Amino acid sequence: MTIEDNVNLKGFSDDDVVSLSSKLYRVENVKISLNKFLQSQDGQSASYNLQQTFKKNGIETDAQMTLFLCTQGADSEILKVASNGWKKGKLKINVSLEFIPDEPEIQEKPESSKYESPLDEIRNHPSFPNS
Amino acid sequence: MELEYNDYLKNLRDDDILEQPVEQQETLFKIGKIKSALESAFDHDIPNALASHFYKNVQLSLLGKLTDWFTQGVDCRILKAGSDGWKKGKLKIRVVVEFIPDEPEIPEYQSPLDEIRREMQQNS
């Protein structure tokens, strides 16, 4: 069974390796596991737990609603009190896995930078008289 | 736990209404109630379930404060394929609650120039 990719990666990619508490994991596997958490319906899944919490808070939902909330979005309509009607759309919990570097990346200056002065090309030209 | 909402949801009031089909019945909920239930879910239930799941699934032990995964992130190091070393940073699960309208919104606040533009078009 293929699990569709629900979770976006930001700041890193599937090929990378992450070290957490001195243990190594492939980023891909962490992502697949997070996807599984969102897409399954067993006792440890996001949707099951969401349904239980909703119930505790007086919101009766069904398993399908919370599953859709965690995946493709649940069909809903919103009525704004001060508006002129219902708005149809999807309510969704968007989940992504992010890597935030401690230090900002030091950008390497590329050979042909857009930000170099256009005069540099002229200055560096062999026929330009050197002062 | 505080959650991030998209612009549409940010602009809703707590007493705006959400309608959802629940077991084939149209059911109404107040936005305020949905928001606080979601925030409550991410306080304990979801982080605990995720810790349990990660442990069983990829033998990943989530140590420390579980909600850190959803807020500031947890300390980690990344080894990027094809790079020359480990990069320190934080791993974070970013959650944004969204309402995506089926049809795009017509902006309520149009530019004050629109009226002038309209007049100019009429007079041309």
Interface residues (C-beta under 8 A of the other chain):
Chain A: K10 G11 F12 S13 D15 D16 V17 V18 S19 L20 S21 K23 Y25 V27 N29 V30 S33 L34 K36 F37 Q44 S45 A46 Y48 N49 L50 Q52 T53 F54 K56 N57 G58 I59 E60 T61 D62 M65 G73 A74 D75 S76 E77 I78 L79 K80 V81 W86 K87 K88 G89 K90 L91 K92 I93 N94 V95 S96 L97 E98 F99 I100 P101 D102 E103
Chain B: N6 Y8 L12 R13 D15 D16 I17 L18 E19 Q20 P21 V22 E23 T27 F29 I31 K33 I34 S36 A37 L38 S40 A41 D45 I46 N48 A49 L50 S52 H53 F54 K56 N57 V58 L60 S61 L63 G73 V74 C76 R77 I78 L79 K80 A81 G82 W86 K87 K88 G89 K90 L91 K92 I93 R94 V95 V96 V97 E98 F99 I100 P101 D102 E103
